[in-house]
């Protein structure tokens, strides 16, 4: 079911997502290490074990969103997709250009 969902995502999101099955049973060292978010579908005790494994590794800490399978299939709970958005802010110092706006286009 999850692989079907991944296939339906827009290309910009699908290219940045991957499915890691049975990650709790496997060593966290075999996982990709460049992820910033995780959605975990399992029972609470297993999700806690998974989170402890991730915090013990020498990599950035990832806050997982964990839901139990029954809540997902029953439509009782949903992942907070806004937690998957990364915000980026760009600032241009126009004061440095003084009165010559063409200086801002250099570089």
C-alpha positions in Angstrom: 0.0 0.0 0.0 2.8 2.5 0.9 4.6 1.9 -2.4 1.4 2.6 -4.3 1.1 5.9 -2.3 4.7 6.8 -3.1 4.0 6.2 -6.8 1.1 8.7 -6.7 3.1 11.6 -5.3 4.1 14.5 -7.6 7.5 13.9 -9.1 9.2 16.7 -7.0 8.2 14.9 -3.9 8.5 11.3 -5.1 12.1 11.9 -6.1 12.9 13.0 -2.5 11.1 10.1 -0.8 12.1 6.5 -0.2 10.5 3.5 1.4 12.6 1.6 4.0 10.7 -1.5 5.0 11.2 -3.3 8.3 13.6 -0.6 9.4 13.0 -1.5 13.1 14.4 -5.0 12.7 17.4 -3.8 10.5 20.4 -1.9 11.6 20.0 1.9 11.3 23.5 1.9 9.7 22.0 0.4 6.5 19.5 3.2 6.1 19.9 6.3 4.0 21.5 9.0 6.3 20.4 12.1 4.5 16.7 12.2 5.5 15.0 15.0 7.4 11.7 13.4 8.2 10.3 9.9 8.8 6.8 8.5 8.8 6.6 5.3 10.8 3.6 2.8 10.7 3.9 0.4 13.7 2.8 -0.2 17.3 3.9 2.5 19.9 6.5 0.3 21.6 8.2 -0.5 18.3 8.1 3.1 17.2 9.8 4.1 20.5 12.5 1.5 19.9 13.0 2.8 16.3 13.3 6.4 17.6 15.8 5.4 20.2 18.0 3.7 17.6 17.9 6.9 15.5 19.0 9.1 18.3 21.9 6.8 19.2 23.5 7.2 15.8 26.1 9.8 14.8 23.8 11.6 12.3 21.2 14.4 12.5 18.3 13.6 14.7 15.0 13.0 12.9 11.6 13.3 14.6 9.4 10.5 13.4 5.7 10.7 13.0 4.3 7.4 14.2 0.8 6.0 13.6 -0.6 2.5 14.3 -1.8 0.6 11.2 -5.4 0.4 12.5 -5.7 4.1 12.8 -4.4 4.6 9.3 -6.6 2.0 7.6 -9.6 3.2 9.6 -9.1 6.8 8.7 -8.9 7.8 12.4 -5.5 9.4 12.2 -3.3 11.1 9.6 0.3 12.2 9.3 0.9 15.9 9.7 2.1 16.6 6.1 3.0 20.2 7.0 5.9 18.7 9.1 7.3 17.4 5.8 7.7 20.9 4.4 11.1 22.5 4.5 11.2 26.3 4.7 13.9 28.3 3.1 14.3 32.0 3.3 16.5 34.2 1.1 17.4 37.8 2.0 18.9 40.4 -0.2 20.7 43.3 1.4 19.5 46.2 -0.8 21.2 48.8 1.5 24.6 47.5 0.3 23.8 48.6 -3.2 23.0 52.1 -2.1 21.3 53.9 -4.9 22.5 51.6 -7.8 20.0 48.8 -8.1 22.1 47.2 -10.9 24.7 46.2 -8.3 22.2 43.7 -7.0 22.3 41.7 -10.2 26.1 41.2 -10.1 27.2 37.7 -9.2 
